Amino acid sequence: MHKRPRDLYIDLLKRVLVNLIYEDEQDPRFPLAEGTEFDLAKRVSGTDWPTRAHTMVGMTRLDDLQRRIESVLADGVPGDFIETGVWRGGACIFMRGMLAAHQVSDRRVWVADSFQGIPPTAEAANPLDRWMRLDSFNDVLGVPEETVRANFARYELLDDQVAFLPGWFRDSLPDAPIEKLAIMRLDGDLYDSTMDALTHLYDKLSVGGYVIIDDYSIGSCRKAVTEFRKRRGIEDAIVRIDPESVYWRRTG
């Protein structure tokens, strides 16, 4: 059975964003790297650092993001989409591409990032954040805003439905001019980054909207999620996407 043009576009967009087209090698600076050659299984699962691809979340998580977006669109859940921690912008580009594919013109994609990398962790409150020292990889993780904008433009998806929120989340999110959200995709790795995003954005999430936690496998991130949910009395079921990430859907 032939796919519809819209589905062909979405599938191709995902394949280009993770670079299953040219199969770029893994960045040797990745702390878990075992060689630099392209590994299809790792690229699909999002467990490598690509040298050229515009996202490192992999096909499995992009496939699920597509399902979350299609769910809120089908159910008419009001609100914009946001990602906190965007790297080269790939997941946000995909969000904007999904809106374009579905001819949605009344929602925005918010692109929230320091555009400098991970905040300093030498004196972080969470011991695991201090131990991981992810800020020592900011030569890879810190992607300038101009580069992310240029990546959007390559897909002809840089327009007034894309809004940038530069800065550390504790500074950029409290006063962000966001009215409602339908999807929150959190990819800040650290305890504080995750807690800041949940604290300042969750009340803007519509009932029926989704919280996606990319780094749930990291203990400090999971701790922030657990503490926030307990404090707010959130009992919505956590659904696993893959070994790294989860989501829940807001019911109240």
C-alpha positions as CSV (number, residue, x, y, z in Angstrom):
1,M,0.0,0.0,0.0
2,H,1.4,3.4,-1.0
3,K,2.0,6.0,1.7
4,R,0.3,9.4,1.4
5,P,2.6,12.3,0.5
6,R,2.3,13.7,4.1
7,D,3.5,10.4,5.6
8,L,6.3,10.2,3.1
9,Y,7.4,13.7,4.1
10,I,7.3,12.9,7.8
11,D,9.2,9.6,7.4
12,L,11.8,11.3,5.2
13,L,12.1,14.2,7.7
14,K,12.9,11.8,10.5
15,R,15.4,9.9,8.4
16,V,17.3,13.1,7.5
17,L,17.2,14.5,11.0
18,V,18.9,11.4,12.4
19,N,21.0,11.0,9.2
20,L,20.1,7.5,8.2
21,I,20.7,8.9,4.7
22,Y,24.5,9.4,4.8
23,E,25.1,7.5,8.0
24,D,27.6,9.9,9.7
25,E,30.1,8.4,12.1
26,Q,29.9,8.7,15.9
27,D,31.7,11.6,17.6
28,P,34.8,10.1,19.4
29,R,34.3,12.5,22.3
30,F,31.2,10.7,23.3
31,P,32.1,9.1,26.7
32,L,30.5,5.8,25.9
33,A,32.0,5.6,22.4
34,E,33.3,2.3,21.2
35,G,34.9,3.3,17.9
36,T,33.6,6.0,15.6
37,E,32.0,4.0,12.8
38,F,28.2,4.4,12.2
39,D,26.1,1.9,14.1
40,L,22.5,1.6,12.9
41,A,21.2,0.1,16.2
42,K,22.7,3.0,18.2
43,R,21.4,5.6,15.8
44,V,17.9,4.1,15.9
45,S,18.0,4.0,19.7
46,G,19.6,7.4,20.2
47,T,22.6,6.1,22.1
48,D,25.4,7.8,20.2
49,W,26.6,11.3,19.5
50,P,26.4,11.9,15.7
51,T,29.0,14.1,14.1
52,R,26.6,15.6,11.6
53,A,23.0,14.6,12.3
54,H,20.7,17.3,13.6
55,T,19.4,15.2,16.6
56,M,20.9,12.5,18.8
57,V,17.5,11.3,20.1
58,G,17.3,8.5,17.5
59,M,14.4,7.1,15.4
60,T,12.6,5.4,18.3
61,R,12.0,8.6,20.2
62,L,11.2,10.6,17.0
63,D,8.6,7.9,16.2
64,D,7.1,8.3,19.6
65,L,7.2,12.1,19.4
66,Q,5.2,11.8,16.2
67,R,2.6,9.7,18.0
68,R,2.3,12.3,20.8
69,I,1.9,15.2,18.4
70,E,-0.7,13.3,16.3
71,S,-2.5,12.5,19.6
72,V,-2.9,16.1,20.7
73,L,-3.8,17.3,17.2
74,A,-6.5,14.6,16.9
75,D,-7.9,15.3,20.3
76,G,-7.8,19.0,20.0
77,V,-5.6,19.5,23.0
78,P,-4.8,23.3,23.0
79,G,-1.3,24.7,23.3
80,D,2.1,25.0,21.8
81,F,5.1,22.6,21.8
82,I,8.3,23.2,23.7
83,E,11.7,21.4,24.0
84,T,14.0,22.4,26.8
85,G,17.5,21.4,25.7
86,V,17.6,21.3,22.0
87,W,21.3,20.6,20.9
88,R,21.3,21.1,17.1
89,G,17.5,21.6,17.1
90,G,16.4,18.3,15.4
91,A,13.5,17.4,17.7
92,C,12.2,21.0,17.5
93,I,12.6,21.0,13.7
94,F,10.6,17.8,13.6
95,M,7.8,19.4,15.8
96,R,7.6,22.3,13.3
97,G,7.7,19.9,10.4
98,M,4.8,18.0,11.9
99,L,2.8,21.2,12.2
100,A,3.6,22.0,8.6
101,A,2.6,18.5,7.4
102,H,-0.7,18.8,9.2
103,Q,-1.3,22.4,8.0
104,V,-1.5,23.7,11.6
105,S,-0.9,27.4,11.7
106,D,-2.1,28.4,15.2
107,R,0.6,26.7,17.3
108,R,4.2,27.5,18.0
109,V,7.3,25.5,18.7
110,W,9.4,27.0,21.5
111,V,13.1,26.3,21.3
112,A,14.6,26.7,24.9
113,D,18.3,26.3,25.4
114,S,21.3,28.0,26.8
115,F,23.0,27.6,23.4
116,Q,26.2,27.3,25.5
117,G,25.8,23.7,26.7
118,I,25.3,22.3,30.1
119,P,25.3,24.6,33.2
120,P,28.4,24.4,35.4
121,T,28.2,21.3,37.6
122,A,31.3,21.5,39.8
123,E,29.2,22.8,42.7
124,A,25.8,21.4,41.7
125,A,23.5,20.4,44.5
126,N,22.9,16.9,43.1
127,P,25.9,14.6,43.7
128,L,25.3,12.7,40.5
129,D,25.3,15.9,38.4
130,R,28.7,16.8,40.0
131,W,30.0,13.3,39.3
132,M,28.9,13.2,35.6
133,R,30.4,16.7,34.9
134,L,28.5,16.9,31.7
135,D,29.6,20.5,31.3
136,S,33.0,19.1,30.4
137,F,31.5,18.1,27.1
138,N,30.2,21.5,26.2
139,D,32.5,21.6,23.1
140,V,30.0,19.0,21.7
141,L,26.8,19.9,23.6
142,G,27.0,23.7,23.3
143,V,25.5,24.7,19.9
144,P,25.1,28.4,19.2
145,E,21.6,29.8,18.5
146,E,22.7,31.0,15.1
147,T,23.6,27.4,14.2
148,V,20.2,26.1,15.3
149,R,18.4,28.8,13.4
150,A,20.4,27.9,10.3
151,N,19.4,24.2,10.7
152,F,15.7,25.2,10.8
153,A,16.3,27.2,7.7
154,R,17.8,24.3,5.8
155,Y,14.4,22.5,6.1
156,E,12.6,25.8,5.2
157,L,10.9,25.6,8.7
158,L,12.2,28.8,10.2
159,D,9.3,31.2,10.5
160,D,7.1,33.0,13.0
161,Q,5.8,29.7,14.3
162,V,9.2,29.1,15.8
163,A,10.2,31.1,18.9
164,F,13.6,30.9,20.7
165,L,14.1,31.1,24.5
166,P,17.9,31.6,25.1
167,G,19.4,31.3,28.5
168,W,19.7,29.0,31.5
169,F,16.2,27.6,32.2
170,R,16.0,29.2,35.7
171,D,16.3,32.6,33.9
172,S,14.4,32.0,30.6
173,L,11.4,30.0,31.6
174,P,9.7,31.9,34.5
175,D,8.7,34.8,32.4
176,A,8.5,33.1,29.0
177,P,5.5,34.4,27.1
178,I,3.8,31.0,26.7
179,E,0.1,30.8,27.4
180,K,-0.6,27.1,26.9
181,L,1.4,24.0,26.1
182,A,0.3,20.7,24.6
183,I,3.7,19.0,24.6
184,M,6.7,19.5,26.9
185,R,9.8,17.7,25.8
186,L,12.5,18.0,28.5
187,D,16.1,17.2,27.6
188,G,18.1,19.0,30.2
189,D,20.0,16.0,31.6
190,L,20.5,17.5,35.1
191,Y,18.4,17.6,38.3
192,D,18.1,21.4,38.3
193,S,17.5,21.7,34.6
194,T,14.7,19.2,34.8
195,M,13.2,20.7,37.9
196,D,13.3,24.2,36.5
197,A,11.4,23.1,33.4
198,L,8.8,21.2,35.3
199,T,8.3,24.0,37.9
200,H,7.9,26.8,35.4
201,L,6.1,25.0,32.6
202,Y,3.8,22.3,34.0
203,D,1.0,24.7,35.0
204,K,0.8,25.8,31.4
205,L,0.3,22.2,30.2
206,S,-3.3,21.5,29.0
207,V,-5.2,18.5,30.3
208,G,-4.5,15.9,27.7
209,G,-1.0,17.2,27.0
210,Y,2.2,15.2,27.3
211,V,5.3,15.5,29.4
212,I,8.2,13.7,27.7
213,I,11.4,13.1,29.7
214,D,14.3,12.3,27.5
215,D,16.8,11.6,30.2
216,Y,14.8,9.6,32.7
217,S,17.5,6.9,32.8
218,I,19.8,9.5,34.4
219,G,19.4,9.2,38.2
220,S,19.4,12.9,38.9
221,C,16.9,13.7,36.2
222,R,14.7,10.8,37.5
223,K,15.0,12.2,41.0
224,A,13.7,15.6,39.9
225,V,10.8,14.0,38.2
226,T,9.9,11.8,41.1
227,E,10.1,14.7,43.6
228,F,8.1,17.0,41.4
229,R,5.3,14.5,40.8
230,K,5.1,13.7,44.5
231,R,5.0,17.4,45.5
232,R,2.2,18.0,43.0
233,G,0.3,14.8,43.7
234,I,0.7,13.7,40.1
235,E,-0.4,10.0,39.6
236,D,-0.7,9.9,35.9
237,A,1.0,6.7,34.6
238,I,4.6,6.9,33.4
239,V,5.0,5.2,30.1
240,R,8.4,4.0,28.9
241,I,9.4,4.9,25.4
242,D,12.7,3.1,25.4
243,P,15.4,2.4,28.0
244,E,16.3,6.1,28.1
245,S,13.0,8.0,28.1
246,V,9.4,8.1,29.3
247,Y,6.3,10.2,29.0
248,W,3.0,10.8,30.9
249,R,-0.2,12.4,29.8
250,R,-1.8,15.0,32.0
251,T,-5.3,14.0,33.2
252,G,-6.0,16.7,35.7
